[in-house]
Amino acid sequence: MELMLSDPEFQQLADQALTALCSRLAEASENYDFDVDMNNGALTVEFEDPPQRFVVSPNSPVKQIWVSAHVQSYKFDWNGSAFVLPSGQTLDDLMADAIRKLIPEFEF
């Protein structure tokens, strides 16, 4: 269920979600072979072998967080407690699943 958020509300929630995800991934990257970077509000996760890049970024005009991973695009809406896909999958869960496709033992 999509909730109507004001621009400042969306920006605050998106910043919090991406900052928290970045922190968790940065901590996990100490134990796994990938790099995490946050730049201009967008989060990138990069892998060297095989070379891949995931991008997580807020899309303010439509008040969604968009993820590009494994040549697919995902659009997350705020449901009142988290950014989720229509299936109910959370942003953190999708990112963990995407990373597991490259690093099967990944946990965070």
C-alpha positions as CSV (number, residue, x, y, z in Angstrom):
1,M,0.0,0.0,0.0
2,E,1.5,3.3,-1.1
3,L,1.2,6.2,1.4
4,M,1.2,9.8,0.2
5,L,4.4,11.4,1.5
6,S,5.4,15.0,1.2
7,D,8.7,15.7,-0.5
8,P,10.6,16.3,2.7
9,E,9.1,13.2,4.4
10,F,10.1,11.1,1.4
11,Q,13.6,12.5,1.4
12,Q,14.1,11.9,5.1
13,L,12.8,8.3,4.9
14,A,14.9,7.5,1.8
15,D,18.0,9.0,3.4
16,Q,17.5,7.0,6.5
17,A,16.8,3.8,4.6
18,L,19.9,4.2,2.3
19,T,22.2,5.3,5.2
20,A,21.2,2.3,7.3
21,L,21.6,-0.1,4.3
22,C,25.0,1.5,3.5
23,S,26.2,1.0,7.1
24,R,25.1,-2.6,7.1
25,L,26.6,-3.4,3.7
26,A,29.9,-1.5,4.6
27,E,30.2,-3.6,7.7
28,A,29.5,-6.8,5.7
29,S,31.9,-5.9,3.0
30,E,34.8,-6.3,5.5
31,N,34.0,-10.1,5.3
32,Y,33.0,-10.4,1.7
33,D,34.5,-9.3,-1.6
34,F,32.6,-6.2,-2.6
35,D,32.8,-2.4,-2.2
36,V,30.1,0.0,-1.0
37,D,29.9,3.7,-1.7
38,M,27.4,6.4,-1.0
39,N,27.6,9.5,-3.2
40,N,25.1,12.2,-3.8
41,G,22.3,10.2,-2.1
42,A,22.9,7.1,-4.2
43,L,24.3,3.8,-2.9
44,T,26.5,1.6,-5.1
45,V,27.7,-1.9,-4.5
46,E,30.5,-3.1,-6.7
47,F,31.9,-6.5,-7.3
48,E,35.2,-7.2,-9.2
49,D,34.8,-10.8,-10.1
50,P,32.5,-11.0,-11.9
51,P,32.3,-7.3,-12.5
52,Q,28.9,-6.1,-11.4
53,R,27.4,-2.9,-10.0
54,F,24.2,-2.5,-8.1
55,V,22.7,1.0,-7.7
56,V,20.2,2.1,-5.1
57,S,18.8,5.6,-5.5
58,P,15.8,7.6,-4.4
59,N,13.5,8.9,-7.1
60,S,11.9,11.9,-5.5
61,P,9.3,12.8,-8.2
62,V,7.6,9.4,-7.8
63,K,8.6,8.9,-4.1
64,Q,10.2,5.5,-4.7
65,I,13.6,4.0,-4.1
66,W,14.8,2.4,-7.3
67,V,17.3,-0.5,-7.4
68,S,19.2,-1.7,-10.4
69,A,20.7,-5.1,-9.9
70,H,21.5,-8.1,-12.2
71,V,20.1,-6.1,-15.3
72,Q,16.8,-5.7,-13.6
73,S,15.0,-2.7,-12.1
74,Y,13.1,-2.7,-8.8
75,K,10.8,0.1,-7.5
76,F,10.1,0.3,-3.8
77,D,7.2,2.2,-2.2
78,W,6.9,3.3,1.4
79,N,4.3,1.2,3.3
80,G,4.4,3.1,6.6
81,S,7.3,1.1,8.1
82,A,9.7,0.2,5.3
83,F,10.3,0.5,1.5
84,V,8.9,-2.6,-0.1
85,L,8.1,-4.1,-3.5
86,P,4.5,-5.0,-4.3
87,S,5.3,-8.5,-3.3
88,G,6.2,-7.3,0.2
89,Q,9.9,-7.9,-0.1
90,T,11.9,-5.2,1.7
91,L,14.9,-3.3,0.3
92,D,17.3,-5.1,2.7
93,D,15.9,-8.5,1.7
94,L,16.2,-7.8,-2.0
95,M,19.8,-6.5,-1.6
96,A,20.8,-9.6,0.4
97,D,19.2,-11.9,-2.2
98,A,21.0,-10.0,-5.1
99,I,24.3,-10.3,-3.4
100,R,23.8,-14.0,-2.7
101,K,23.5,-14.6,-6.4
102,L,27.2,-13.6,-6.5
103,I,28.3,-14.6,-3.0
104,P,26.1,-17.6,-1.9
105,E,27.3,-17.5,1.7
106,F,26.5,-13.8,2.2
107,E,24.8,-12.8,5.4
108,F,24.2,-9.4,7.0
